[in-house]
Amino acid sequence: MSKVKIPKTSVSIDMTPMVDMAFLLVTFFILTTQFRPDEPVQVSTPSSTSTSNPPEHGKVIITIAPDGRVFFDLDNQLFRSNLIQKMAESYGMTVNQDEINAFATGGSIGVPMKQMKDYLDTPASDRKDYVQTGIPVDTTEYLSNELSVWLVNARIAGNNPMILIKGDSKANYPNVKNVFTTLAKKNVLRFGLITDEEAMPKDLPK
């Protein structure tokens, strides 16, 4: 009996749906990704061999510049929107929706509250050139120590976020001490330090 030979055909795969899906994903990420603005000050953090990963969300970063200026940052736009409204209430100020949005989409803040509205009303293209003199850290009185007020309101607005300190390695000790004293007075006894990773020596001395 003769065998019936089935003709061989090449398999054809239609890649169109996969390509369409890839472009849809790329478009989605482009439209939903939000880029944080550049930080207002460059900080050279000290090195450390002991490291742990901070949470991706739900954190406050207090930055201490080389010249002693203090900056405050809270992640999450919703938290930031709540925070600026809480700060305005604390100092008897009013902020409109445009100012709330400007703060929510911004980065680290380092201006006294008396300059806040002027800073937020500055066009976004010019805001990076705005001279930020730093958040007052006067440890004598509550409202004059604006860092203290930022911490209290950030706990409420950000649902008790983790506190991280990002200090420049050349910052003067009195400026760093004022920040630590403020944290202690607000019962912030647990916080992290942002450092650069220091390579461990390969060959330890015997």
Steps between C-alpha positions, in 0.01 A plus 500: 500500500638838409532764768323830469744784536366809670655811353705699749401860557692767687343634819405866477464707817323832483706740712266795453310457830826471696642814338177686572512391863863612531419847367200526732720419801765752394233766453349421841832536683586823316167659590493385863866548597559810710850642518611675816666839452870545558605534862571862601835412659771244436605299803807280541395242757755320722581137430395201706546123490168433672206536263131418482243586237251774598136462394416610147204703625396661825815683605616846598849614398662784695798631305782698662701695243875572535419859600254383769174566316226248578258360241190287551346245264202266528425256221155426352304785339188438710704520822668818377166660416377430852829618649504847345141557611590395855800734498287787373250442782779496759623843389162659426550502125278407207618310193305470175476190285779611265734544796400161641572337164833680472607366838364149435701459179816664635804363674687592816392829654735736677324834545353656816121503516494880456645444150294192415226669296755701304692179426191304394373787284829509309467337154622141496768584242649764735450315828825306468688832511312624806742565786396273786648616828409184690235405756553678833615262772487726805463263794374766744136531395255268325378720213842657442646150467324434171666159458314393814168606346581324174566178693174518696289566191687241290409232753134588454505552123728207420359243742808490726772476231854378557748783576832502311788746544713588198787711626801627313828364634632859526200644687586674826425307818279773659264489199477121516451515878204740460328250273561211742382715793179581313439132430552414866257770616235357269567148636644381169737246650528272197629633170740400226811661354552510124862413420713383211599136500860448599679202350619245752875418477568169331794404720460578868817531707579193705 
